[in-house]
C-alpha cells in the first residue's frame, strides 16, 4: 500500500530568526570588525570550551591547573596528565554536546529558564575552581553568570526560547573556530591550537581534526534542532 509522504512544515517565525541569527554570528566570527561586536558571546563560548577541557582532564586522570580566557576571546587550560587526545578534543566536541543538550532541553519556556540557570551554575563552578589569573576571563565569567540568571528571570515565552536555543547553537558552531584558527596557523606557524595538539599526538594532520570537529558539531546541531523542533510542532 502506498503511503503519502510526510510534508515538511515551515519554520515558525522565531525558528527562522534563530537560524538567521546563528548564521550571521558564524559569518561574523570570520570578519575582523564584526568579531569585535561578538566578543561578549565569544567569551561565553570560550568559558564553556575550556571547561570541557578541564572536565575531560579530570575524567582521564589529569589535573587542570587553571582556565584562562583572554581579551581577544581565546582561552587556554594548562593540563598535566590525563589522556591528551581526549582532553584536546573535549573543547569542541564537549561544547557541541552541551549545545545539543541545551537545544533539546529548552523546548518550553520553563525548561529554557532552567537550562539558563544550570548553565549559570556551571560557570559559577568553573569560576570558583579553575578560572584564574586573567582579569578579562574573571570579569567575563562573572558577567555571564549574572546575564544568564537575569535572562532566566525576566524573559518569557518565545523570547526565552529564542535566547536559550541561540546559546545552544553557538556552542555547536564553536567548532567553526577550529577552521578559523587553522587559517591563522597557516599565516603564523608558531600559533597553537587544539587541532595542532592532536596532530602532534596522533601524527594525523591538524586539518583532519579541524574538519572532523566541525562536521561533528554541524551534525549535532542539525540533529538536535530537528528533534527539538519536530517535538515542538507535534506538541
C-alpha positions as CSV (number, residue, x, y, z in Angstrom):
1,X,0.0,0.0,0.0
2,X,1.3,3.4,-0.9
3,X,1.5,6.0,1.8
4,X,1.6,9.7,1.4
5,X,5.0,11.2,2.3
6,X,5.1,13.5,5.2
7,X,5.1,17.1,4.3
8,X,7.8,19.3,5.9
9,X,6.2,22.1,7.8
10,X,7.6,25.7,7.5
11,X,9.7,27.0,10.3
12,X,8.0,29.2,12.9
13,X,9.0,32.9,12.9
14,X,11.2,32.6,16.0
15,X,12.9,29.5,14.5
16,X,13.6,31.3,11.2
17,X,15.0,34.2,13.2
18,X,17.1,31.8,15.3
19,X,18.7,30.2,12.2
20,X,19.3,33.6,10.6
21,X,21.0,35.0,13.8
22,X,23.2,31.9,14.1
23,X,24.3,32.1,10.5
24,X,25.0,35.8,10.9
25,X,27.1,35.2,14.1
26,X,29.0,32.4,12.4
27,X,29.9,34.6,9.5
28,X,30.7,37.5,11.9
29,X,33.4,35.5,13.6
30,X,35.4,35.4,10.3
31,X,35.1,39.2,9.8
32,X,37.5,41.2,12.0
33,X,35.3,44.2,12.6
34,X,32.2,42.2,13.2
35,X,34.1,39.9,15.5
36,X,34.6,42.8,17.9
37,X,30.8,43.1,18.4
38,X,30.6,39.3,19.0
39,X,33.3,39.2,21.7
40,X,30.9,39.0,24.6
41,X,29.4,35.9,23.1
42,X,32.8,34.6,22.3
43,X,33.8,34.9,26.0
44,X,30.9,32.6,26.9
45,X,31.8,30.1,24.2
46,X,35.4,30.1,25.4
47,X,34.5,29.6,29.0
48,X,32.4,26.5,28.1
49,X,35.0,25.2,25.7
50,X,37.8,25.5,28.3
51,X,35.5,24.0,31.0
52,X,35.1,20.9,28.8
53,X,38.9,20.6,28.5
54,X,39.1,20.7,32.3
55,X,36.4,18.1,32.9
56,X,37.9,15.8,30.3
57,X,41.3,16.1,32.0
58,X,39.9,15.1,35.4
59,X,37.8,12.3,33.9
60,X,41.0,10.8,32.4
61,X,43.2,11.2,35.5
62,X,44.7,14.5,34.7
63,X,44.9,17.8,36.6
64,X,43.8,21.1,35.0
65,X,45.9,23.8,36.6
66,X,43.6,26.7,35.7
67,X,41.5,28.3,33.0
68,X,42.5,31.5,31.3
69,X,40.2,33.5,29.0
70,X,41.9,36.4,27.2
71,X,40.7,39.7,25.9
72,X,40.6,38.6,22.3
73,X,38.2,35.8,23.1
74,X,40.7,33.0,23.1
75,X,41.5,30.7,26.0
76,X,43.8,28.1,27.3
77,X,43.6,25.3,30.0
78,X,47.1,24.0,31.1
79,X,46.8,20.3,32.0
80,X,49.1,17.8,33.5
81,X,48.5,14.1,32.9
82,X,45.3,12.7,31.5
83,X,44.6,11.2,28.1
84,X,45.7,14.0,25.8
85,X,43.8,13.1,22.7
86,X,40.5,13.1,24.7
87,X,41.4,16.3,26.5
88,X,42.4,18.1,23.3
89,X,39.2,17.0,21.6
90,X,36.9,17.8,24.5
91,X,36.8,21.6,23.9
92,X,35.0,21.5,20.5
93,X,33.3,18.1,21.0
94,X,32.2,18.9,24.5
95,X,30.9,22.3,23.6
96,X,28.9,20.7,20.8
97,X,27.4,18.1,23.1
98,X,26.5,20.8,25.6
99,X,25.0,22.9,22.8
100,X,22.9,20.0,21.6
101,X,21.7,19.3,25.1
102,X,20.7,22.9,25.5
103,X,18.7,22.8,22.3
104,X,17.0,19.5,23.2
105,X,16.1,20.5,26.7
106,X,15.0,24.0,26.0
107,X,11.7,23.1,24.3
108,X,9.4,25.1,26.6
109,X,9.8,28.5,28.3
110,X,10.0,26.9,31.7
111,X,12.6,24.4,30.7
112,X,14.6,27.1,28.9
113,X,14.7,29.1,32.1
114,X,16.0,26.0,33.9
115,X,18.7,25.4,31.3
116,X,19.9,29.0,31.6
117,X,20.2,28.7,35.4
118,X,22.1,25.3,35.1
119,X,24.4,27.0,32.6
120,X,25.0,29.8,35.1
121,X,25.7,27.2,37.8
122,X,28.3,25.5,35.6
123,X,30.0,28.8,35.0
124,X,30.0,29.6,38.7
125,X,31.6,26.2,39.5
126,X,34.3,26.9,36.9
127,X,34.9,30.3,38.3
128,X,35.3,29.0,41.8
129,X,37.6,26.1,40.9
130,X,39.6,26.9,37.8
131,X,39.3,30.4,36.3
132,X,42.3,32.3,37.5
133,X,44.8,34.9,36.6
134,X,43.4,36.8,33.6
135,X,41.3,39.8,34.5
136,X,39.1,39.6,31.4
137,X,38.4,35.9,32.0
138,X,37.3,36.6,35.5
139,X,35.2,39.6,34.7
140,X,33.5,38.0,31.7
141,X,32.8,34.9,33.6
142,X,31.1,36.8,36.5
143,X,29.2,38.9,34.0
144,X,27.8,35.9,32.1
145,X,26.7,34.3,35.3
146,X,24.7,37.4,36.1
147,X,23.4,37.7,32.5
148,X,22.2,34.1,32.3
149,X,20.4,34.4,35.6
150,X,18.8,37.7,34.6
151,X,17.7,36.2,31.3
152,X,16.1,33.3,33.1
153,X,14.3,35.6,35.5
154,X,12.9,38.2,33.2
155,X,12.4,36.7,29.7
156,X,9.2,34.9,28.9
157,X,7.6,32.9,26.2
158,X,9.3,32.8,22.8
159,X,11.9,35.3,23.9
160,X,13.5,32.9,26.5
161,X,13.2,30.0,24.0
162,X,15.0,32.1,21.3
163,X,17.8,33.2,23.6
164,X,18.4,29.8,25.1
165,X,18.4,27.9,21.8
166,X,20.6,30.6,20.3
167,X,23.2,30.0,23.0
168,X,23.0,26.2,22.3
169,X,23.5,26.9,18.6
170,X,26.6,29.0,19.3
171,X,28.1,26.1,21.3
172,X,27.6,23.8,18.3
173,X,29.1,26.4,16.0
174,X,32.0,26.8,18.3
175,X,33.9,24.2,16.3
176,X,34.0,26.5,13.3
177,X,36.6,28.4,15.3
178,X,38.9,25.5,14.7
179,X,38.8,26.3,11.0
180,X,39.5,30.0,11.6
181,X,42.4,29.0,13.9
182,X,43.9,26.8,11.2
183,X,43.8,29.8,8.8
184,X,45.7,31.8,11.3
185,X,48.2,28.9,11.8
186,X,48.9,28.9,8.1
187,X,50.0,32.5,8.5
188,X,51.6,32.1,11.9
189,X,53.1,28.6,12.1
190,X,54.1,29.1,15.8
191,X,50.5,29.6,16.9
192,X,48.9,26.8,19.0
193,X,45.5,25.1,18.7
194,X,43.7,22.0,19.8
195,X,44.0,20.6,16.3
196,X,47.7,21.2,16.3
197,X,48.0,19.4,19.7
198,X,46.0,16.4,18.2
199,X,48.3,16.4,15.2
200,X,51.4,16.2,17.4
201,X,49.9,13.3,19.4
202,X,48.3,11.2,16.6
203,X,50.5,12.3,13.7
204,X,47.3,12.9,11.7
205,X,47.2,16.4,10.1
206,X,45.6,19.2,12.0
207,X,43.3,19.9,9.1
208,X,41.7,16.5,9.6
209,X,40.9,17.2,13.2
210,X,39.5,20.6,12.5
211,X,37.3,19.2,9.7
212,X,36.2,16.3,11.9
213,X,35.2,18.6,14.8
214,X,33.4,21.0,12.5
215,X,31.5,18.1,10.9
216,X,30.6,16.6,14.3
217,X,29.3,20.0,15.5
218,X,27.2,20.7,12.4
219,X,25.7,17.2,12.5
220,X,25.0,17.6,16.3
221,X,23.3,20.9,15.7
222,X,21.2,19.7,12.8
223,X,20.0,16.5,14.6
224,X,19.2,18.3,17.8
225,X,17.3,21.1,16.1
226,X,15.3,18.6,14.0
227,X,14.5,16.6,17.1
228,X,13.6,19.6,19.3
229,X,11.6,21.4,16.6
230,X,9.7,18.4,15.4
231,X,8.7,17.6,19.0
232,X,7.6,21.2,19.4
233,X,5.4,21.1,16.3
234,X,3.9,17.8,17.4
235,X,3.1,19.2,20.7
